[in-house]
Amino acid sequence: MSVTEMSMDQSSGRATTLTIVTDSAADLLPEEIEALGITVVPLYIQFPEGEVKAEDISPDDFYNRLQAMRPEIPTTAMPSPGTFAEIYREIAQEGKEIISIHVSSGLSGTIEAARLGATQAGVDVTLVDTMTLSGGERFQVLAAALAAKAGWSKEAILERLERIRAATEVIYTLETLEYLARGGRIGRVRALLGSLLKIKPVIKVDKADGKYSTVGQARTLRRALRMIVDHLAQVYETQTPLWLSVMHGQFAAQAENLAQLLRERLSVAQLEILRISPVLGVHTGPGIVGVTALPMALMAGLG
């Protein structure tokens, strides 16, 4: 069942007093944003010729442009506190409470900009550090928005988000560490730099601090994909039904390969193949493929 279908199962006549705010790094689908009334604050990609909102450039146009720029790469910029302040004021004027859910503080200053924006606006905002990004952030935002639509209390939503955060795995592999290194996002993966051209790293987002850490390394992409599946099989019981979001930059064939491996080893309740936002692709390059995993039970009962 899709999120849009899930939202339609809610009591459509029930008015929510909560608005969910997030950022572009959540990799939400346009139909999810519309169906659940989510407010997305844009992140930006800064090219030499000017700044572009992440939502205003398609993944393929972005990755083609990125590769044409080599060896230079664009940079990214988070929303300003003033942007957050304006959005928060508008929502507060409608008499609604705000839960603002953002990309890991271990990888971005976005949540701090949101905090400053709330102070500037003089608005009470509940900030949630997802300690993750991409599909992991998306799961938390979707859960909060579904629960808000169903009339859950803020406290109940926050408790469910804690459980989802603790149970979500975000893990991926790359053709090269070149983009992470140039963007300064290498963190604890630095030890692999000497093998940039030979080794395919397997990297996860560490739930303890929301930063990247190395799970392992392989000499081929096929082996790296199997390491991803092996890791998930260790984290989850093989009979646990999972929601799996396979994510890639410009790597469709490898995304399909990973999806097949996941189906063979794990209990798949729902699986989709999605594109990673260009604002995240700046730091990974087009050759990224990975998966976000969550026990489906944690997304059940939200409506």
N, C-alpha and C positions, 0 to 999 in steps of 0.2 A: 504494500500500500504506500503510495507516495505521500509526501507531506501535505500537498494540496488536498488530496483525498482525506487525509487524517483531519485537516482543518475543517473540511466540510462536514465531518461527523460531529463537530462540536455544536453546542446550542447556539445557532447563529443569531438569535435574538438577545443574547446576553452581552451587555456592555462591559468591557474591561476597563478597569481604572489604572491599568499598568501599560506603559509603552516600553518596548524593548529597542534599545539603541545599540548599534555595533559599528564595525569598520569594514573596509574593503577586504581585509585579510581573511574574513570568514568564508570566502568562496561560496556565498549563497547563490542559489539560482534565482533569476528574475521572478519566476512564478512563486517561489517561496516568499520572497520579500513582499510581493503584492498580496498574496493570500493571507499572510499573517500580520500585515501592517507593521513590518520592521523598518525602522529608520537606520539607514546606512550612511555613516559619515565617510566621505571619500579619502583614500590615501592617494598620493601623487607620484608620478614618475617624471623625473627631471631629465629631459634630453638637452643637448647643447642648444637646440633651437627653441626650446620652450618647455613648459610644464604641461602634463596631460593627466587628467583624472584616470585612475586605473580602469574605471568602468567605460571610458570613452575610446578604448583601443582594444581590438579583438586579440585573442591570444596569438593567432598566426601572424597578424600584422606586427605585433610586438616582437615576437621571437625572430622574425625575418629582419626587423630593424636592429634588434640586439646583435645578431650575428654580423650584420653589415658594419657595425660600429667597431668590431674587434680591431685592436686589443683594448679599446676603451669600452666602458660600460656606463649606462646611465646611473643615476642615483635615485633614491626614493625619499619622500618627505611625508611626514605625518600631518594630520590636520592641526591647525593652530588652536590654542585655547579659546581664542575669539570665535572660531567656527563652532566649537562645542558649546560655548556660552550662548550663542544665538539659537542654536537648535534646542538646547535645554529650556531656554526662556519660552520659546514657542510652544513646546509640549506642556510646560508648567501652566501656561496661560489657558490651556484647555482643561485644567483641573486634574491632570493625570500624574501619577507617580512614574518615576523613571528607573529602570534597571539598565545600566550601560555596560555592555559585555565586550571585552577587547582582547586583542592579540597579546601574547605573553610579554610581561614586563622584562623578561630575560632576553628578549629579542628586539623590542621596540619601546620607544618612549611614549607611545600613543595613549596609554592609560594615564600617564602623568599629565599629558595635555588635557585629557578629559577631566581630571581632578581639578586642574587650574581653571578650566572652563566653567565647571560647576560653581567654584568659588566666585569667579567673576560675575556669574549670572545670579548668585545668591539663591540658588535652587538646590533643594535636597535631592541628590542623585546617589543611588546605590551602585557603586562601581564593582565590577567583577573582573578579576584578572584570570583569564582562562588557563594561563600557564602553558598555552599551546598556540596553534595557528591552523590556517587552512581548514581541512575537514574536521579537525578536533574542535576548533573554535565554532565551526558551523553546527556541530551537534549540540553544543551548549546553547547557542542562540536559538536553534529550532525548538529545543526542549522548553526554554524559557518562554518563547513566543506562543507555543501551543498551550502551555499551562496558563499563561496570562489570558489567552483567548477563552479558556475554559473557566476563568474566574478564580484560579488558585490565589492564595495569599502570597505576598512577597516572601515571607519566611519559608513557606513550603517550596517555592520555586528555588530559592537559594540552597535549601537542603538537597534538592534533587540535582542541582548543578554541581554541588560538591561530590556527589556520588558518581555523576557522569565524568567529571574531571579525573577522579581517581581510577576509573575503569577504562578510560580511552587510551588507545595506543596510536601514535602517529609515527610511521616509520617509512623510510624511502631510500632509494639509491640514486646515484648520479653517474653520468658518463665521465664527468671530470669535476674536480674541486676548484677549478679555475675561478668560477664566478663567486663562490663562497669566499675564497681567499681575497679576491680583489675588492669585494664588498665589505670586508672586515668582519664577516659573520662566522669565521671558521671555528672559534671557541676551542673546545676540547678535541676537535677533529684535527688540530694542527699537526699531530704526529704523522699524519698520512701525507703531508705535503710533498715529501721526497718521492712519493710514488704516484704523482698526479696522473701520469699517462699510462700507468700499468695496472693500477688497482681500482676496483669499483667499491667505494665505501658503502656500508649500510649504516644509516644514521637515524636516530630517533630523537624525539623531543622528550627530554627528561622531565617527568612530572614534579620532581623535587624543586627545581629552580627554573623550569621553562626554557632551558637552553639546549642546544644540540649536543649530543654525545654519541660516540661511536659504538655500534653493536658488533661490527666485524668488518671484514673486507674480503673481497673475492677477486679472482683474476678475469672472470667473465660476467656479463650481465645476467646470464641465465643462472649462474651460481648465486649471484647477489639476490636475485628474485627468490630463489629457494631459501636463502638465509632469512629473508623477510617472513616467509611463510613459516619457517621453523621457529622463529621468534614468537610469532603469534600463537602457534600451537603450544608453546611452552607457557605463555601468559594465560591463555584461556583453555578450559577443558574442551576437548574436541567435540563434545555434544552440546556445548553452549551455543544457542542460536545467536548469530552476530549480524549486525548491520555493518557492511563493508563499503567504504567509498574509495575506489581506486582513483588516484589522482595523477595527472601527468602534465608536462609542459607542451612539448611537441613530439610526443613519443608514443603514438597511438598503438603501434604494433606491440611494444613492450608492455603497455597497459593491458592489452588483451591477453598476453602471455601470463601476466601476473594474476589477472582475474581467473584464468583457467586453473592455475596452481592453487589458488585460494579455494575454488570450488571442490578441488580434489581432496584437500586436507581438512577443511573446516566445515562447520555447520553453518551454512549461509542462509540467513532469514531474508536478507535484502542485499543486493549488490548493484552498484552503479559505477560507471566510469565517467569522471568529470575532468574538466580542465582547471589547472591551477591559475589563479589570478596573475596577470602580468606583474603586479606589484611585488609578488613573492618570487616570480620567475627572474627578476633582476638579479637575485642573489643565488640562483641555482642554475640558470641557463636552460635551454630547451630540453636537455637530456636528463630530465628528472621523472621518476616514476615511483609511486609508493602507495600506501594505503592507510586509511584511518579506520580503526576497528572499535566497536562498542557492543557490549551485550544488548540485544534487542529489548530485553526486559526493562531496561532503564528508560527506553523511549515509549514504553507501553503505559497506558493508564493516564496519559497526560490530558486527555479530554473527557 
